[in-house]
């Protein structure tokens, strides 16, 4: 089954259902992707629901979501697991952008109410780092993330983003674009500017 675009309201219902199932089964996770950005002030996602968790939590998470009525998908990717809730996609990501999810990433997540359900949500800084590290020669459409960067810019530790993405030429290009668009005061190879 291919991922399909869904109405935000339907995806929010899937988000609530999945987060409740994971929480009730003691899975350590954090909301990621478009809905983490939404929880922090960006527009809602219309693509899927993303959670990050450690690889050793994946089997428990899949069982919890199946018990909640979702259907497990067999996929070839070695960095995530996937379930469907009536055709709506839930991704369980344990190796985003080539980095293993660890306790440090999950411990930085902040408890937030998302559509009346309390859940841990990735910080805007971690969300941005993971997104920038995902840019590559096959996926470097900056336009989709520009509104998120604008919406979350005051919540992001930009010097940390710059430091942690320094090896990525795509992140460098994106940060330079943000600097030139005056979205941020930081950007490689620039120093902080006050004017």
C-alpha positions in Angstrom: 0.0 0.0 0.0 1.4 3.4 -1.0 1.4 6.4 1.3 -1.5 8.6 0.4 -2.3 12.2 1.4 -5.1 12.3 4.0 -7.2 15.1 5.5 -5.5 16.6 8.6 -8.5 15.7 10.8 -8.2 12.1 9.8 -4.5 12.1 10.5 -5.0 13.8 13.8 -7.3 11.0 14.8 -4.7 8.4 13.8 -2.1 10.4 15.8 -4.2 10.4 18.9 -5.0 6.7 18.6 -1.4 5.7 18.0 0.1 7.9 20.7 -2.4 6.5 23.2 -1.6 2.9 22.3 2.2 3.5 22.6 1.8 5.3 25.9 -0.5 2.7 27.3 2.0 0.0 26.4 5.0 1.8 28.0 6.8 2.5 24.7 9.4 5.3 25.0 8.8 7.5 21.9 8.5 11.1 20.7 6.4 12.7 18.1 8.4 13.7 15.1 8.0 15.0 11.5 5.2 17.2 10.4 3.0 16.7 13.4 5.8 17.6 15.8 6.2 20.8 13.8 2.4 21.3 14.0 2.5 20.8 17.8 5.0 23.7 17.9 3.1 26.1 15.7 3.5 25.0 12.0 0.7 23.9 9.7 -0.7 20.4 10.1 0.7 17.5 8.1 -1.3 15.9 5.4 1.1 13.0 4.7 1.7 10.8 7.7 2.3 10.5 11.4 5.9 10.0 12.5 7.2 8.8 15.8 10.9 8.2 16.8 11.8 5.4 19.1 14.8 3.2 19.8 15.2 0.1 17.7 14.7 -2.2 20.7 11.2 -0.7 21.2 10.0 -1.4 17.7 8.4 -4.8 18.3 6.5 -3.7 21.4 5.3 -0.6 19.4 4.1 -2.6 16.5 2.2 -5.0 18.7 0.6 -2.1 20.5 -0.5 -0.5 17.3 -1.8 -3.8 15.9 -3.8 -4.2 19.1 -5.3 -0.8 18.5 -6.6 -2.0 15.1 -3.7 -0.9 12.8 -2.2 -3.1 10.1 1.6 -3.7 10.0 3.3 -3.2 6.6 6.1 -5.2 5.3 8.7 -2.8 4.0 12.3 -3.2 2.8 13.7 -0.1 4.5 16.0 -0.8 7.4 15.5 2.4 9.3 11.8 2.4 10.1 8.7 0.3 10.6 5.3 1.2 9.2 1.6 0.6 10.1 -1.6 1.7 8.4 -4.7 3.0 10.2 -7.4 2.7 7.5 -4.9 3.7 4.9 -3.3 6.4 6.9 0.4 5.9 7.5 2.2 5.8 10.8 6.0 5.6 10.6 8.0 4.3 13.6 11.5 5.7 12.9 14.5 4.3 14.7 17.3 5.5 12.5 16.4 8.9 11.1 18.9 10.5 8.7 21.4 7.6 9.4 21.5 8.3 13.2 20.2 5.8 15.7 17.5 7.1 18.0 19.0 7.1 21.5 18.0 7.9 25.1 19.5 11.4 24.8 17.3 12.4 21.9 14.2 11.0 23.6 15.1 12.7 26.9 15.2 16.1 25.2 11.6 15.7 23.9 9.1 17.9 25.7 5.7 16.7 27.0 3.0 18.6 25.2 -0.7 18.3 24.6 -1.3 17.5 21.0 -5.0 17.5 20.1 -5.8 16.9 23.8 -3.4 13.9 24.2 -0.2 14.4 26.2 2.8 13.0 24.5 6.6 13.7 24.2 7.4 15.9 21.2 10.8 16.4 19.6 12.3 19.8 20.3 12.3 22.2 17.4 16.1 22.0 17.3 16.2 18.2 17.1 13.4 18.2 14.5 15.3 20.7 12.4 18.6 18.8 12.7 17.0 15.6 11.6 15.2 17.2 8.7 18.3 19.0 7.4 20.4 15.8 7.6 17.7 14.1 5.5 18.4 16.4 2.6 20.4 14.7 -0.2 20.7 14.6 -4.0 17.4 12.8 -4.3 15.4 14.8 -1.7 16.5 18.4 -1.6 13.2 20.3 -2.1 13.8 23.1 0.4 10.4 24.7 -0.3 8.4 22.2 1.8 10.4 22.9 5.0 10.7 26.7 4.6 7.3 27.4 6.2 8.3 25.1 9.1 11.6 27.0 9.6 9.7 30.3 9.6 7.1 29.1 12.1 9.6 27.5 14.5 12.6 29.8 14.1 12.3 31.4 17.6 12.3 27.9 19.2 15.4 26.6 17.4 19.0 26.7 18.7 20.5 27.7 15.3 24.2 27.5 16.4 23.6 23.9 17.5 21.8 23.1 14.2 24.7 24.6 12.2 27.3 22.7 14.3 25.5 19.3 14.0 24.8 19.6 10.3 28.2 21.0 9.3 29.2 18.0 7.3 26.1 18.2 5.0 26.4 20.3 1.9 22.6 20.3 1.6 22.2 21.6 5.1 24.8 24.2 4.4 22.8 25.3 1.3 19.5 25.4 3.2 21.0 27.4 6.1 22.5 29.8 3.7 19.1 30.2 2.0 17.5 30.9 5.4 20.2 33.5 6.2 19.8 35.2 2.8 16.0 35.2 3.2 16.5 36.8 6.6 14.7 34.0 8.4 17.7 33.5 10.7 20.6 35.7 11.8 22.9 32.7 11.7 24.1 30.8 8.6 27.3 29.3 7.3 29.8 30.8 6.9 28.4 33.8 8.5 28.8 35.1 12.0 25.8 36.5 13.9 24.7 39.7 12.4 22.7 42.4 14.2 21.6 44.4 11.1 
